[in-house]
Amino acid sequence: MKNPALVSSALAAALSLGLVAQAQAADAAKEKCFGIAKAGQNDCASASGSHSCAGQAKTDKAPDEWKYVAKGSCEKEGGSTKAPAKK
């Protein structure tokens, strides 16, 4: 009886597609905000290339460190959506 397994697989695939779409919509509602991350709380690599992982910011509010914030709230928090120029 492979039919119930096939139906279960198809149902699981359909449900997972919905979750992927939901996650993509949530990501679209966020933007990178430079200059607001606290030490150790950045979301990924620095814009200057000094490191390549989240959580490695050395100082608070370094201009090349970033974190995700709700779209439209970056400037209100004192940050910038544009990466600083590389030196």
C-alpha positions as CSV (number, residue, x, y, z in Angstrom):
1,M,0.0,0.0,0.0
2,K,2.2,2.8,-1.3
3,N,-0.8,5.0,-2.0
4,P,-1.2,6.4,1.7
5,A,2.5,7.2,1.7
6,L,2.3,9.1,-1.5
7,V,-0.7,11.1,-0.3
8,S,1.1,11.9,3.0
9,S,4.2,13.0,1.1
10,A,2.2,15.2,-1.2
11,L,0.4,16.8,1.8
12,A,3.7,17.4,3.6
13,A,5.1,19.0,0.5
14,A,2.1,21.3,0.0
15,L,2.3,22.4,3.7
16,S,6.0,23.1,3.5
17,L,5.5,25.4,0.5
18,G,3.1,27.5,2.5
19,L,5.7,27.8,5.3
20,V,8.4,28.8,2.8
21,A,6.2,31.5,1.3
22,Q,5.4,32.8,4.8
23,A,9.1,33.0,5.7
24,Q,9.9,34.9,2.5
25,A,7.1,37.4,3.2
26,A,8.5,37.9,6.7
27,D,12.0,38.5,5.2
28,A,10.6,41.1,2.8
29,A,9.2,43.1,5.8
30,K,12.8,43.5,7.1
31,E,15.8,45.5,6.0
32,K,19.5,45.7,6.9
33,C,20.2,48.6,9.3
34,F,23.8,49.7,9.7
35,G,25.2,51.4,12.8
36,I,22.7,50.2,15.4
37,A,24.0,46.7,16.4
38,K,25.3,46.3,19.9
39,A,28.6,44.4,20.5
40,G,28.0,40.7,19.8
41,Q,24.5,41.3,18.4
42,N,25.1,41.9,14.7
43,D,23.2,39.7,12.3
44,C,25.9,38.7,9.8
45,A,29.2,39.7,8.3
46,S,30.5,43.3,8.6
47,A,30.3,45.6,5.6
48,S,34.1,46.2,5.9
49,G,34.9,42.5,5.8
50,S,36.5,42.4,9.2
51,H,34.5,39.2,10.1
52,S,32.0,36.9,8.4
53,C,29.7,35.8,11.1
54,A,26.8,36.9,13.3
55,G,27.6,37.9,16.8
56,Q,31.1,39.1,16.2
57,A,30.7,42.9,16.4
58,K,33.3,44.2,18.8
59,T,31.7,47.6,19.7
60,D,28.3,49.1,20.0
61,K,26.9,50.9,17.0
62,A,29.9,50.4,14.7
63,P,29.0,51.9,11.3
64,D,29.9,48.7,9.4
65,E,27.9,46.3,11.6
66,W,24.2,45.7,10.8
67,K,21.1,43.9,12.0
68,Y,17.7,43.3,10.5
69,V,14.9,45.6,11.6
70,A,11.3,46.1,10.5
71,K,11.2,47.9,7.2
72,G,11.0,51.7,7.7
73,S,12.3,51.7,11.3
74,C,16.1,51.9,10.7
75,E,16.4,55.7,10.6
76,K,14.1,56.0,13.6
77,E,16.6,53.9,15.5
78,G,19.5,56.1,14.4
79,G,20.9,53.8,11.7
80,S,21.3,53.8,8.0
81,T,20.1,51.4,5.3
82,K,23.1,52.1,3.2
83,A,26.4,50.4,3.9
84,P,29.4,52.6,4.6
85,A,31.9,53.0,1.8
86,K,34.7,50.4,2.0
87,K,38.1,51.8,2.8
